[in-house]
Amino acid sequence: DLPSASAMLTTMMRDETAREGLPLPDTVSFNTVINGLAQSAEAAKAEALLVAMIDFGLAEPTSGTFATVVAAFARAHDPDRAEKWLNRMLKETDVTTMDSTSEVVGFNALLLAYANKSDAAGASRVLNAFSARAQEECPNAAPDEISYNTVISACAKAQQPQMAVKAFDRMVRAGLTPSIIS
């Protein structure tokens, strides 16, 4: 019941006398509603709630909060806004508190955004950036089978079979075992 959850969060953000006994919202409160908005294909509303979180200091967003908004824009076929939020996540989330799973989800969602737009070059560029970041900063968050399969899919949608073969070969060189999907 997303409308009720959103209304409750709005009530929780009011001053103490108007909160109807509810506590102040925390990161979990915001993440719950942001995730619901993302799952309901309401990327702009999920983004607006994350912006409110940040701008008004209502709660500290996690790398998972950012990754959820990236995924929302991937579903909306909007790689520019997805990339904006991934970059902000990487810039604003402390490396020591960065959740490597959220980082992988964020990069894979951005790859999906490019695949959804049939943009093989964009997907390949993001895979390169993902690989470089894994080598230089965060080895626990490296491209996985999903990453490579998404790039291969982007190449297929863009009718770029040679690029798809290069991505497949790169996957094998990275030590990953291609699946039937690959």
VMD Tcl script that builds the backbone (N, CA, C; Angstrom):
set m [mol new atoms 546]
animate dup $m
set s [atomselect $m all]
$s set {name element resname resid chain x y z} {
  {N N ASP 1 A 0.853 -1.184 0.000}
  {CA C ASP 1 A 0.000 0.000 0.000}
  {C C ASP 1 A 0.892 1.238 0.000}
  {N N LEU 2 A 1.451 1.528 -1.145}
  {CA C LEU 2 A 2.395 2.642 -1.281}
  {C C LEU 2 A 1.797 3.997 -0.897}
  {N N PRO 3 A 0.554 4.297 -1.275}
  {CA C PRO 3 A -0.016 5.595 -0.853}
  {C C PRO 3 A -0.057 5.743 0.669}
  {N N SER 4 A -0.417 4.685 1.381}
  {CA C SER 4 A -0.455 4.768 2.848}
  {C C SER 4 A 0.944 4.912 3.433}
  {N N ALA 5 A 1.921 4.178 2.872}
  {CA C ALA 5 A 3.305 4.284 3.355}
  {C C ALA 5 A 3.844 5.693 3.114}
  {N N SER 6 A 3.560 6.251 1.963}
  {CA C SER 6 A 4.008 7.623 1.651}
  {C C SER 6 A 3.353 8.631 2.592}
  {N N ALA 7 A 2.064 8.460 2.847}
  {CA C ALA 7 A 1.361 9.368 3.755}
  {C C ALA 7 A 1.932 9.272 5.168}
  {N N MET 8 A 2.240 8.046 5.603}
  {CA C MET 8 A 2.810 7.872 6.940}
  {C C MET 8 A 4.171 8.542 7.026}
  {N N LEU 9 A 4.995 8.388 5.979}
  {CA C LEU 9 A 6.307 9.027 5.989}
  {C C LEU 9 A 6.152 10.546 6.035}
  {N N THR 10 A 5.208 11.079 5.297}
  {CA C THR 10 A 4.954 12.526 5.314}
  {C C THR 10 A 4.575 12.981 6.720}
  {N N THR 11 A 3.722 12.226 7.388}
  {CA C THR 11 A 3.330 12.554 8.765}
  {C C THR 11 A 4.541 12.502 9.688}
  {N N MET 12 A 5.397 11.504 9.506}
  {CA C MET 12 A 6.586 11.361 10.345}
  {C C MET 12 A 7.557 12.530 10.171}
  {N N MET 13 A 7.523 13.197 9.023}
  {CA C MET 13 A 8.447 14.304 8.756}
  {C C MET 13 A 7.963 15.629 9.356}
  {N N ARG 14 A 6.757 15.668 9.856}
  {CA C ARG 14 A 6.206 16.900 10.441}
  {C C ARG 14 A 6.816 17.161 11.810}
  {N N ASP 15 A 6.503 18.368 12.349}
  {CA C ASP 15 A 6.999 18.667 13.689}
  {C C ASP 15 A 6.288 17.771 14.705}
  {N N GLU 16 A 6.817 17.749 15.903}
  {CA C GLU 16 A 6.384 16.780 16.914}
  {C C GLU 16 A 4.887 16.841 17.183}
  {N N THR 17 A 4.309 18.010 17.213}
  {CA C THR 17 A 2.880 18.127 17.534}
  {C C THR 17 A 1.992 17.610 16.410}
  {N N ALA 18 A 2.492 17.574 15.180}
  {CA C ALA 18 A 1.685 17.126 14.036}
  {C C ALA 18 A 1.993 15.690 13.613}
  {N N ARG 19 A 2.895 15.019 14.323}
  {CA C ARG 19 A 3.307 13.657 13.917}
  {C C ARG 19 A 2.354 12.571 14.389}
  {N N GLU 20 A 1.354 12.921 15.139}
  {CA C GLU 20 A 0.355 11.962 15.598}
  {C C GLU 20 A 0.994 10.804 16.371}
  {N N GLY 21 A 2.023 11.123 17.159}
  {CA C GLY 21 A 2.676 10.110 17.983}
  {C C GLY 21 A 3.699 9.257 17.260}
  {N N LEU 22 A 3.868 9.483 15.974}
  {CA C LEU 22 A 4.840 8.705 15.208}
  {C C LEU 22 A 6.250 9.231 15.459}
  {N N PRO 23 A 7.261 8.364 15.354}
  {CA C PRO 23 A 8.649 8.825 15.536}
  {C C PRO 23 A 9.120 9.602 14.305}
  {N N LEU 24 A 10.252 10.252 14.457}
  {CA C LEU 24 A 10.887 10.870 13.300}
  {C C LEU 24 A 11.304 9.765 12.328}
  {N N PRO 25 A 11.277 10.049 11.037}
  {CA C PRO 25 A 11.691 9.007 10.088}
  {C C PRO 25 A 13.194 8.775 10.169}
  {N N ASP 26 A 13.598 7.544 9.890}
  {CA C ASP 26 A 15.012 7.219 9.824}
  {C C ASP 26 A 15.328 6.712 8.418}
  {N N THR 27 A 16.537 6.283 8.230}
  {CA C THR 27 A 16.958 5.816 6.913}
  {C C THR 27 A 16.086 4.655 6.436}
  {N N VAL 28 A 15.735 3.748 7.323}
  {CA C VAL 28 A 14.899 2.608 6.944}
  {C C VAL 28 A 13.530 3.083 6.464}
  {N N SER 29 A 12.966 4.075 7.144}
  {CA C SER 29 A 11.666 4.616 6.733}
  {C C SER 29 A 11.740 5.146 5.300}
  {N N PHE 30 A 12.750 5.948 5.042}
  {CA C PHE 30 A 12.907 6.511 3.700}
  {C C PHE 30 A 13.191 5.418 2.672}
  {N N ASN 31 A 14.107 4.495 2.998}
  {CA C ASN 31 A 14.461 3.442 2.045}
  {C C ASN 31 A 13.245 2.593 1.677}
  {N N THR 32 A 12.369 2.355 2.636}
  {CA C THR 32 A 11.174 1.554 2.370}
  {C C THR 32 A 10.291 2.224 1.325}
  {N N VAL 33 A 10.048 3.507 1.504}
  {CA C VAL 33 A 9.183 4.218 0.557}
  {C C VAL 33 A 9.896 4.425 -0.777}
  {N N ILE 34 A 11.187 4.745 -0.748}
  {CA C ILE 34 A 11.941 4.905 -1.999}
  {C C ILE 34 A 11.920 3.599 -2.790}
  {N N ASN 35 A 12.103 2.481 -2.112}
  {CA C ASN 35 A 12.067 1.185 -2.798}
  {C C ASN 35 A 10.680 0.927 -3.390}
  {N N GLY 36 A 9.635 1.247 -2.658}
  {CA C GLY 36 A 8.285 1.078 -3.172}
  {C C GLY 36 A 8.042 1.920 -4.408}
  {N N LEU 37 A 8.510 3.155 -4.375}
  {CA C LEU 37 A 8.372 4.033 -5.535}
  {C C LEU 37 A 9.160 3.487 -6.724}
  {N N ALA 38 A 10.354 3.009 -6.460}
  {CA C ALA 38 A 11.185 2.448 -7.533}
  {C C ALA 38 A 10.511 1.227 -8.147}
  {N N GLN 39 A 9.966 0.357 -7.308}
  {CA C GLN 39 A 9.294 -0.848 -7.799}
  {C C GLN 39 A 8.012 -0.511 -8.561}
  {N N SER 40 A 7.426 0.633 -8.259}
  {CA C SER 40 A 6.189 1.059 -8.920}
  {C C SER 40 A 6.452 1.926 -10.144}
  {N N ALA 41 A 7.689 1.935 -10.598}
  {CA C ALA 41 A 8.078 2.709 -11.788}
  {C C ALA 41 A 7.838 4.199 -11.612}
  {N N GLU 42 A 8.063 4.680 -10.406}
  {CA C GLU 42 A 7.928 6.110 -10.131}
  {C C GLU 42 A 9.311 6.664 -9.776}
  {N N ALA 43 A 10.195 6.609 -10.765}
  {CA C ALA 43 A 11.594 6.997 -10.559}
  {C C ALA 43 A 11.715 8.450 -10.119}
  {N N ALA 44 A 10.965 9.337 -10.718}
  {CA C ALA 44 A 11.074 10.757 -10.366}
  {C C ALA 44 A 10.666 10.998 -8.914}
  {N N LYS 45 A 9.654 10.291 -8.438}
  {CA C LYS 45 A 9.237 10.440 -7.038}
  {C C LYS 45 A 10.275 9.842 -6.090}
  {N N ALA 46 A 10.861 8.716 -6.489}
  {CA C ALA 46 A 11.925 8.127 -5.666}
  {C C ALA 46 A 13.103 9.101 -5.572}
  {N N GLU 47 A 13.448 9.707 -6.708}
  {CA C GLU 47 A 14.527 10.692 -6.733}
  {C C GLU 47 A 14.189 11.888 -5.844}
  {N N ALA 48 A 12.962 12.381 -5.932}
  {CA C ALA 48 A 12.567 13.549 -5.137}
  {C C ALA 48 A 12.661 13.250 -3.643}
  {N N LEU 49 A 12.311 12.041 -3.258}
  {CA C LEU 49 A 12.398 11.677 -1.843}
  {C C LEU 49 A 13.852 11.582 -1.396}
  {N N LEU 50 A 14.726 11.043 -2.235}
  {CA C LEU 50 A 16.159 11.009 -1.910}
  {C C LEU 50 A 16.710 12.427 -1.802}
  {N N VAL 51 A 16.320 13.301 -2.702}
  {CA C VAL 51 A 16.755 14.700 -2.648}
  {C C VAL 51 A 16.295 15.343 -1.342}
  {N N ALA 52 A 15.049 15.096 -0.946}
  {CA C ALA 52 A 14.545 15.649 0.314}
  {C C ALA 52 A 15.354 15.124 1.497}
  {N N MET 53 A 15.664 13.840 1.463}
  {CA C MET 53 A 16.487 13.249 2.520}
  {C C MET 53 A 17.802 13.990 2.672}
  {N N ILE 54 A 18.444 14.241 1.534}
  {CA C ILE 54 A 19.765 14.864 1.523}
  {C C ILE 54 A 19.669 16.348 1.860}
  {N N ASP 55 A 18.823 17.058 1.131}
  {CA C ASP 55 A 18.763 18.513 1.265}
  {C C ASP 55 A 18.292 18.982 2.634}
  {N N PHE 56 A 17.376 18.247 3.233}
  {CA C PHE 56 A 16.839 18.662 4.521}
  {C C PHE 56 A 17.476 17.927 5.692}
  {N N GLY 57 A 18.442 17.057 5.403}
  {CA C GLY 57 A 19.142 16.340 6.463}
  {C C GLY 57 A 18.206 15.473 7.290}
  {N N LEU 58 A 17.191 14.921 6.650}
  {CA C LEU 58 A 16.185 14.154 7.375}
  {C C LEU 58 A 16.699 12.803 7.848}
  {N N ALA 59 A 17.578 12.203 7.075}
  {CA C ALA 59 A 18.202 10.927 7.426}
  {C C ALA 59 A 19.385 10.745 6.483}
  {N N GLU 60 A 20.324 9.916 6.882}
  {CA C GLU 60 A 21.525 9.685 6.075}
  {C C GLU 60 A 21.261 8.595 5.041}
  {N N PRO 61 A 21.309 8.938 3.749}
  {CA C PRO 61 A 21.119 7.883 2.752}
  {C C PRO 61 A 22.291 6.910 2.760}
  {N N THR 62 A 21.997 5.661 2.477}
  {CA C THR 62 A 23.038 4.641 2.375}
  {C C THR 62 A 23.360 4.408 0.909}
  {N N SER 63 A 24.379 3.620 0.659}
  {CA C SER 63 A 24.672 3.264 -0.727}
  {C C SER 63 A 23.491 2.516 -1.334}
  {N N GLY 64 A 22.754 1.778 -0.503}
  {CA C GLY 64 A 21.562 1.084 -0.975}
  {C C GLY 64 A 20.462 2.043 -1.402}
  {N N THR 65 A 20.341 3.173 -0.704}
  {CA C THR 65 A 19.354 4.183 -1.080}
  {C C THR 65 A 19.657 4.689 -2.483}
  {N N PHE 66 A 20.910 5.037 -2.703}
  {CA C PHE 66 A 21.317 5.533 -4.022}
  {C C PHE 66 A 21.113 4.456 -5.092}
  {N N ALA 67 A 21.521 3.221 -4.798}
  {CA C ALA 67 A 21.403 2.133 -5.781}
  {C C ALA 67 A 19.953 1.894 -6.167}
  {N N THR 68 A 19.035 2.065 -5.224}
  {CA C THR 68 A 17.620 1.888 -5.522}
  {C C THR 68 A 17.145 2.943 -6.518}
  {N N VAL 69 A 17.602 4.170 -6.359}
  {CA C VAL 69 A 17.217 5.227 -7.298}
  {C C VAL 69 A 17.865 4.983 -8.660}
  {N N VAL 70 A 19.099 4.508 -8.679}
  {CA C VAL 70 A 19.747 4.142 -9.948}
  {C C VAL 70 A 18.911 3.082 -10.659}
  {N N ALA 71 A 18.489 2.065 -9.922}
  {CA C ALA 71 A 17.683 0.989 -10.507}
  {C C ALA 71 A 16.338 1.509 -11.011}
  {N N ALA 72 A 15.766 2.470 -10.308}
  {CA C ALA 72 A 14.487 3.044 -10.751}
  {C C ALA 72 A 14.647 3.705 -12.118}
  {N N PHE 73 A 15.736 4.435 -12.293}
  {CA C PHE 73 A 15.956 5.092 -13.588}
  {C C PHE 73 A 16.370 4.095 -14.669}
  {N N ALA 74 A 16.966 2.983 -14.271}
  {CA C ALA 74 A 17.261 1.928 -15.257}
  {C C ALA 74 A 15.962 1.369 -15.809}
  {N N ARG 75 A 15.002 1.112 -14.912}
  {CA C ARG 75 A 13.694 0.613 -15.351}
  {C C ARG 75 A 12.977 1.631 -16.229}
  {N N ALA 76 A 13.242 2.903 -15.983}
  {CA C ALA 76 A 12.619 3.980 -16.757}
  {C C ALA 76 A 13.365 4.258 -18.064}
  {N N HIS 77 A 14.386 3.477 -18.355}
  {CA C HIS 77 A 15.197 3.627 -19.576}
  {C C HIS 77 A 15.845 5.015 -19.634}
  {N N ASP 78 A 16.337 5.483 -18.491}
  {CA C ASP 78 A 16.942 6.813 -18.398}
  {C C ASP 78 A 18.379 6.692 -17.870}
  {N N PRO 79 A 19.330 6.319 -18.760}
  {CA C PRO 79 A 20.696 6.106 -18.284}
  {C C PRO 79 A 21.372 7.380 -17.775}
  {N N ASP 80 A 21.000 8.535 -18.284}
  {CA C ASP 80 A 21.644 9.771 -17.826}
  {C C ASP 80 A 21.364 10.024 -16.346}
  {N N ARG 81 A 20.103 9.903 -15.950}
  {CA C ARG 81 A 19.778 10.124 -14.540}
  {C C ARG 81 A 20.276 8.965 -13.675}
  {N N ALA 82 A 20.257 7.766 -14.207}
  {CA C ALA 82 A 20.804 6.626 -13.459}
  {C C ALA 82 A 22.285 6.855 -13.182}
  {N N GLU 83 A 23.014 7.302 -14.197}
  {CA C GLU 83 A 24.452 7.534 -14.034}
  {C C GLU 83 A 24.730 8.686 -13.078}
  {N N LYS 84 A 23.892 9.711 -13.128}
  {CA C LYS 84 A 24.043 10.844 -12.203}
  {C C LYS 84 A 23.991 10.345 -10.758}
  {N N TRP 85 A 23.023 9.460 -10.446}
  {CA C TRP 85 A 22.878 8.988 -9.074}
  {C C TRP 85 A 23.942 7.979 -8.690}
  {N N LEU 86 A 24.402 7.174 -9.631}
  {CA C LEU 86 A 25.507 6.262 -9.319}
  {C C LEU 86 A 26.761 7.077 -8.995}
  {N N ASN 87 A 27.050 8.073 -9.809}
  {CA C ASN 87 A 28.223 8.912 -9.552}
  {C C ASN 87 A 28.118 9.625 -8.206}
  {N N ARG 88 A 26.934 10.082 -7.887}
  {CA C ARG 88 A 26.757 10.750 -6.591}
  {C C ARG 88 A 26.947 9.757 -5.447}
  {N N MET 89 A 26.448 8.532 -5.624}
  {CA C MET 89 A 26.645 7.496 -4.612}
  {C C MET 89 A 28.135 7.256 -4.392}
  {N N LEU 90 A 28.880 7.118 -5.482}
  {CA C LEU 90 A 30.314 6.840 -5.373}
  {C C LEU 90 A 31.063 8.012 -4.759}
  {N N LYS 91 A 30.606 9.215 -5.018}
  {CA C LYS 91 A 31.263 10.410 -4.503}
  {C C LYS 91 A 30.928 10.668 -3.035}
  {N N GLU 92 A 29.670 10.472 -2.662}
  {CA C GLU 92 A 29.217 10.896 -1.338}
  {C C GLU 92 A 29.216 9.805 -0.283}
  {N N THR 93 A 29.289 8.560 -0.691}
  {CA C THR 93 A 29.280 7.471 0.283}
  {C C THR 93 A 30.726 7.125 0.622}
  {N N ASP 94 A 31.030 7.151 1.895}
  {CA C ASP 94 A 32.373 6.851 2.381}
  {C C ASP 94 A 32.754 5.424 1.984}
  {N N VAL 95 A 33.950 5.263 1.443}
  {CA C VAL 95 A 34.413 3.943 0.995}
  {C C VAL 95 A 34.378 2.928 2.142}
  {N N THR 96 A 34.608 3.384 3.359}
  {CA C THR 96 A 34.608 2.453 4.491}
  {C C THR 96 A 33.196 1.997 4.851}
  {N N THR 97 A 32.168 2.776 4.473}
  {CA C THR 97 A 30.789 2.383 4.780}
  {C C THR 97 A 30.035 1.935 3.536}
  {N N MET 98 A 30.686 1.967 2.384}
  {CA C MET 98 A 30.039 1.554 1.141}
  {C C MET 98 A 29.733 0.070 1.204}
  {N N ASP 99 A 28.518 -0.262 0.915}
  {CA C ASP 99 A 28.095 -1.651 0.849}
  {C C ASP 99 A 28.460 -2.163 -0.536}
  {N N SER 100 A 29.354 -3.143 -0.613}
  {CA C SER 100 A 29.809 -3.620 -1.917}
  {C C SER 100 A 28.663 -4.208 -2.730}
  {N N THR 101 A 27.689 -4.808 -2.067}
  {CA C THR 101 A 26.532 -5.335 -2.788}
  {C C THR 101 A 25.764 -4.201 -3.460}
  {N N SER 102 A 25.569 -3.103 -2.745}
  {CA C SER 102 A 24.871 -1.945 -3.325}
  {C C SER 102 A 25.655 -1.360 -4.483}
  {N N GLU 103 A 26.971 -1.371 -4.377}
  {CA C GLU 103 A 27.793 -0.859 -5.465}
  {C C GLU 103 A 27.623 -1.719 -6.716}
  {N N VAL 104 A 27.635 -3.026 -6.550}
  {CA C VAL 104 A 27.432 -3.927 -7.690}
  {C C VAL 104 A 26.030 -3.715 -8.263}
  {N N VAL 105 A 25.032 -3.627 -7.398}
  {CA C VAL 105 A 23.659 -3.390 -7.856}
  {C C VAL 105 A 23.578 -2.069 -8.622}
  {N N GLY 106 A 24.215 -1.033 -8.101}
  {CA C GLY 106 A 24.200 0.266 -8.777}
  {C C GLY 106 A 24.823 0.208 -10.161}
  {N N PHE 107 A 26.000 -0.389 -10.258}
  {CA C PHE 107 A 26.652 -0.501 -11.571}
  {C C PHE 107 A 25.827 -1.379 -12.511}
  {N N ASN 108 A 25.325 -2.504 -12.011}
  {CA C ASN 108 A 24.539 -3.385 -12.872}
  {C C ASN 108 A 23.245 -2.712 -13.325}
  {N N ALA 109 A 22.644 -1.913 -12.455}
  {CA C ALA 109 A 21.438 -1.179 -12.848}
  {C C ALA 109 A 21.772 -0.157 -13.932}
  {N N LEU 110 A 22.910 0.519 -13.800}
  {CA C LEU 110 A 23.303 1.473 -14.836}
  {C C LEU 110 A 23.570 0.754 -16.154}
  {N N LEU 111 A 24.207 -0.403 -16.088}
  {CA C LEU 111 A 24.401 -1.200 -17.307}
  {C C LEU 111 A 23.053 -1.539 -17.932}
  {N N LEU 112 A 22.081 -1.903 -17.102}
  {CA C LEU 112 A 20.742 -2.216 -17.600}
  {C C LEU 112 A 20.095 -1.000 -18.255}
  {N N ALA 113 A 20.304 0.175 -17.690}
  {CA C ALA 113 A 19.741 1.387 -18.291}
  {C C ALA 113 A 20.255 1.567 -19.712}
  {N N TYR 114 A 21.553 1.343 -19.904}
  {CA C TYR 114 A 22.117 1.450 -21.253}
  {C C TYR 114 A 21.621 0.318 -22.147}
  {N N ALA 115 A 21.482 -0.877 -21.600}
  {CA C ALA 115 A 20.960 -1.996 -22.394}
  {C C ALA 115 A 19.517 -1.718 -22.811}
  {N N ASN 116 A 18.732 -1.153 -21.896}
  {CA C ASN 116 A 17.343 -0.830 -22.225}
  {C C ASN 116 A 17.238 0.202 -23.344}
  {N N LYS 117 A 18.260 1.017 -23.485}
  {CA C LYS 117 A 18.295 2.022 -24.564}
  {C C LYS 117 A 19.042 1.511 -25.795}
  {N N SER 118 A 19.435 0.240 -25.792}
  {CA C SER 118 A 20.203 -0.361 -26.897}
  {C C SER 118 A 21.496 0.398 -27.156}
  {N N ASP 119 A 22.132 0.848 -26.087}
  {CA C ASP 119 A 23.356 1.640 -26.180}
  {C C ASP 119 A 24.553 0.785 -25.770}
  {N N ALA 120 A 25.097 0.063 -26.745}
  {CA C ALA 120 A 26.227 -0.827 -26.481}
  {C C ALA 120 A 27.464 -0.058 -26.054}
  {N N ALA 121 A 27.715 1.070 -26.682}
  {CA C ALA 121 A 28.901 1.869 -26.341}
  {C C ALA 121 A 28.802 2.385 -24.908}
  {N N GLY 122 A 27.635 2.853 -24.511}
  {CA C GLY 122 A 27.449 3.324 -23.137}
  {C C GLY 122 A 27.643 2.203 -22.133}
  {N N ALA 123 A 27.076 1.032 -22.428}
  {CA C ALA 123 A 27.229 -0.113 -21.525}
  {C C ALA 123 A 28.691 -0.531 -21.417}
  {N N SER 124 A 29.394 -0.547 -22.529}
  {CA C SER 124 A 30.817 -0.924 -22.512}
  {C C SER 124 A 31.642 0.082 -21.714}
  {N N ARG 125 A 31.322 1.359 -21.858}
  {CA C ARG 125 A 32.029 2.402 -21.103}
  {C C ARG 125 A 31.819 2.212 -19.606}
  {N N VAL 126 A 30.585 1.908 -19.206}
  {CA C VAL 126 A 30.290 1.707 -17.789}
  {C C VAL 126 A 30.996 0.451 -17.266}
  {N N LEU 127 A 31.016 -0.606 -18.064}
  {CA C LEU 127 A 31.727 -1.824 -17.646}
  {C C LEU 127 A 33.207 -1.528 -17.431}
  {N N ASN 128 A 33.800 -0.727 -18.306}
  {CA C ASN 128 A 35.206 -0.338 -18.138}
  {C C ASN 128 A 35.405 0.429 -16.834}
  {N N ALA 129 A 34.504 1.363 -16.550}
  {CA C ALA 129 A 34.613 2.144 -15.317}
  {C C ALA 129 A 34.427 1.253 -14.091}
  {N N PHE 130 A 33.500 0.318 -14.176}
  {CA C PHE 130 A 33.233 -0.626 -13.085}
  {C C PHE 130 A 34.481 -1.470 -12.827}
  {N N SER 131 A 35.081 -1.997 -13.882}
  {CA C SER 131 A 36.291 -2.821 -13.749}
  {C C SER 131 A 37.442 -2.015 -13.150}
  {N N ALA 132 A 37.611 -0.785 -13.624}
  {CA C ALA 132 A 38.691 0.063 -13.113}
  {C C ALA 132 A 38.493 0.357 -11.632}
  {N N ARG 133 A 37.265 0.653 -11.241}
  {CA C ARG 133 A 36.993 0.938 -9.832}
  {C C ARG 133 A 37.278 -0.297 -8.979}
  {N N ALA 134 A 36.921 -1.470 -9.481}
  {CA C ALA 134 A 37.169 -2.700 -8.732}
  {C C ALA 134 A 38.668 -2.910 -8.522}
  {N N GLN 135 A 39.455 -2.616 -9.540}
  {CA C GLN 135 A 40.901 -2.807 -9.433}
  {C C GLN 135 A 41.548 -1.760 -8.538}
  {N N GLU 136 A 41.073 -0.523 -8.620}
  {CA C GLU 136 A 41.735 0.584 -7.929}
  {C C GLU 136 A 41.220 0.841 -6.521}
  {N N GLU 137 A 39.900 0.635 -6.300}
  {CA C GLU 137 A 39.330 1.087 -5.040}
  {C C GLU 137 A 38.576 0.028 -4.243}
  {N N CYS 138 A 37.845 -0.840 -4.927}
  {CA C CYS 138 A 36.943 -1.727 -4.198}
  {C C CYS 138 A 36.895 -3.105 -4.850}
  {N N PRO 139 A 37.868 -3.954 -4.548}
  {CA C PRO 139 A 37.915 -5.272 -5.188}
  {C C PRO 139 A 36.734 -6.175 -4.829}
  {N N ASN 140 A 36.028 -5.881 -3.745}
  {CA C ASN 140 A 34.867 -6.692 -3.379}
  {C C ASN 140 A 33.639 -6.369 -4.217}
  {N N ALA 141 A 33.717 -5.299 -4.974}
  {CA C ALA 141 A 32.605 -4.903 -5.842}
  {C C ALA 141 A 33.117 -4.892 -7.276}
  {N N ALA 142 A 33.123 -6.052 -7.883}
  {CA C ALA 142 A 33.657 -6.205 -9.239}
  {C C ALA 142 A 32.544 -6.672 -10.173}
  {N N PRO 143 A 32.717 -6.430 -11.465}
  {CA C PRO 143 A 31.722 -6.932 -12.418}
  {C C PRO 143 A 31.520 -8.432 -12.250}
  {N N ASP 144 A 30.276 -8.851 -12.336}
  {CA C ASP 144 A 29.921 -10.259 -12.194}
  {C C ASP 144 A 29.267 -10.759 -13.480}
  {N N GLU 145 A 28.754 -11.968 -13.434}
  {CA C GLU 145 A 28.121 -12.550 -14.623}
  {C C GLU 145 A 26.979 -11.665 -15.127}
  {N N ILE 146 A 26.208 -11.099 -14.199}
  {CA C ILE 146 A 25.104 -10.219 -14.591}
  {C C ILE 146 A 25.633 -9.003 -15.346}
  {N N SER 147 A 26.745 -8.454 -14.888}
  {CA C SER 147 A 27.333 -7.276 -15.547}
  {C C SER 147 A 27.654 -7.585 -17.002}
  {N N TYR 148 A 28.377 -8.663 -17.202}
  {CA C TYR 148 A 28.777 -9.021 -18.565}
  {C C TYR 148 A 27.571 -9.411 -19.422}
  {N N ASN 149 A 26.633 -10.170 -18.865}
  {CA C ASN 149 A 25.446 -10.551 -19.626}
  {C C ASN 149 A 24.635 -9.321 -20.033}
  {N N THR 150 A 24.606 -8.317 -19.177}
  {CA C THR 150 A 23.869 -7.099 -19.505}
  {C C THR 150 A 24.548 -6.348 -20.645}
  {N N VAL 151 A 25.876 -6.311 -20.631}
  {CA C VAL 151 A 26.601 -5.671 -21.738}
  {C C VAL 151 A 26.387 -6.466 -23.026}
  {N N ILE 152 A 26.434 -7.773 -22.935}
  {CA C ILE 152 A 26.182 -8.608 -24.117}
  {C C ILE 152 A 24.779 -8.333 -24.650}
  {N N SER 153 A 23.818 -8.201 -23.762}
  {CA C SER 153 A 22.443 -7.886 -24.163}
  {C C SER 153 A 22.365 -6.523 -24.842}
  {N N ALA 154 A 23.066 -5.540 -24.292}
  {CA C ALA 154 A 23.084 -4.208 -24.908}
  {C C ALA 154 A 23.648 -4.289 -26.324}
  {N N CYS 155 A 24.704 -5.068 -26.477}
  {CA C CYS 155 A 25.310 -5.240 -27.807}
  {C C CYS 155 A 24.334 -5.929 -28.766}
  {N N ALA 156 A 23.629 -6.935 -28.278}
  {CA C ALA 156 A 22.658 -7.634 -29.124}
  {C C ALA 156 A 21.535 -6.696 -29.545}
  {N N LYS 157 A 21.017 -5.919 -28.602}
  {CA C LYS 157 A 19.940 -4.976 -28.924}
  {C C LYS 157 A 20.397 -3.904 -29.905}
  {N N ALA 158 A 21.682 -3.542 -29.814}
  {CA C ALA 158 A 22.239 -2.519 -30.710}
  {C C ALA 158 A 22.733 -3.123 -32.026}
  {N N GLN 159 A 22.527 -4.424 -32.184}
  {CA C GLN 159 A 22.976 -5.142 -33.380}
  {C C GLN 159 A 24.488 -4.963 -33.596}
  {N N GLN 160 A 25.231 -5.203 -32.507}
  {CA C GLN 160 A 26.687 -5.106 -32.504}
  {C C GLN 160 A 27.282 -6.453 -32.085}
  {N N PRO 161 A 27.199 -7.474 -32.961}
  {CA C PRO 161 A 27.659 -8.813 -32.555}
  {C C PRO 161 A 29.148 -8.868 -32.220}
  {N N GLN 162 A 29.979 -8.089 -32.905}
  {CA C GLN 162 A 31.413 -8.123 -32.597}
  {C C GLN 162 A 31.674 -7.597 -31.182}
  {N N MET 163 A 30.942 -6.554 -30.779}
  {CA C MET 163 A 31.090 -6.032 -29.424}
  {C C MET 163 A 30.603 -7.069 -28.403}
  {N N ALA 164 A 29.567 -7.807 -28.756}
  {CA C ALA 164 A 29.046 -8.846 -27.855}
  {C C ALA 164 A 30.095 -9.933 -27.648}
  {N N VAL 165 A 30.762 -10.328 -28.730}
  {CA C VAL 165 A 31.805 -11.350 -28.628}
  {C C VAL 165 A 32.959 -10.836 -27.763}
  {N N LYS 166 A 33.333 -9.573 -27.932}
  {CA C LYS 166 A 34.401 -9.000 -27.099}
  {C C LYS 166 A 34.017 -9.018 -25.624}
  {N N ALA 167 A 32.761 -8.676 -25.324}
  {CA C ALA 167 A 32.305 -8.703 -23.933}
  {C C ALA 167 A 32.314 -10.126 -23.391}
  {N N PHE 168 A 31.895 -11.081 -24.207}
  {CA C PHE 168 A 31.911 -12.492 -23.810}
  {C C PHE 168 A 33.340 -12.943 -23.509}
  {N N ASP 169 A 34.259 -12.635 -24.426}
  {CA C ASP 169 A 35.668 -13.015 -24.224}
  {C C ASP 169 A 36.249 -12.352 -22.976}
  {N N ARG 170 A 35.875 -11.112 -22.749}
  {CA C ARG 170 A 36.361 -10.396 -21.576}
  {C C ARG 170 A 35.840 -11.058 -20.294}
  {N N MET 171 A 34.611 -11.535 -20.348}
  {CA C MET 171 A 34.018 -12.236 -19.214}
  {C C MET 171 A 34.835 -13.486 -18.869}
  {N N VAL 172 A 35.196 -14.229 -19.883}
  {CA C VAL 172 A 35.992 -15.442 -19.687}
  {C C VAL 172 A 37.367 -15.078 -19.128}
  {N N ARG 173 A 37.997 -14.037 -19.689}
  {CA C ARG 173 A 39.314 -13.598 -19.193}
  {C C ARG 173 A 39.245 -13.132 -17.737}
  {N N ALA 174 A 38.082 -12.645 -17.329}
  {CA C ALA 174 A 37.914 -12.192 -15.938}
  {C C ALA 174 A 37.726 -13.368 -14.972}
  {N N GLY 175 A 37.676 -14.585 -15.534}
  {CA C GLY 175 A 37.563 -15.769 -14.695}
  {C C GLY 175 A 36.135 -16.173 -14.374}
  {N N LEU 176 A 35.184 -15.593 -15.074}
  {CA C LEU 176 A 33.781 -15.936 -14.849}
  {C C LEU 176 A 33.351 -17.020 -15.848}
  {N N THR 177 A 32.453 -17.854 -15.416}
  {CA C THR 177 A 31.949 -18.924 -16.271}
  {C C THR 177 A 30.671 -18.477 -16.946}
  {N N PRO 178 A 30.695 -18.368 -18.263}
  {CA C PRO 178 A 29.469 -17.967 -18.967}
  {C C PRO 178 A 28.356 -19.001 -18.769}
  {N N SER 179 A 27.149 -18.497 -18.692}
  {CA C SER 179 A 25.981 -19.370 -18.556}
  {C C SER 179 A 25.313 -19.511 -19.931}
  {N N ILE 180 A 24.242 -20.241 -19.970}
  {CA C ILE 180 A 23.475 -20.383 -21.210}
  {C C ILE 180 A 22.955 -19.014 -21.656}
  {N N ILE 181 A 22.676 -18.127 -20.697}
  {CA C ILE 181 A 22.226 -16.776 -21.031}
  {C C ILE 181 A 23.347 -16.028 -21.751}
  {N N SER 182 A 24.569 -16.210 -21.312}
  {CA C SER 182 A 25.710 -15.559 -21.964}
  {C C SER 182 A 25.825 -16.000 -23.404}
}
mol reanalyze $m
mol bondsrecalc $m
mol representation Tube
mol addrep $m
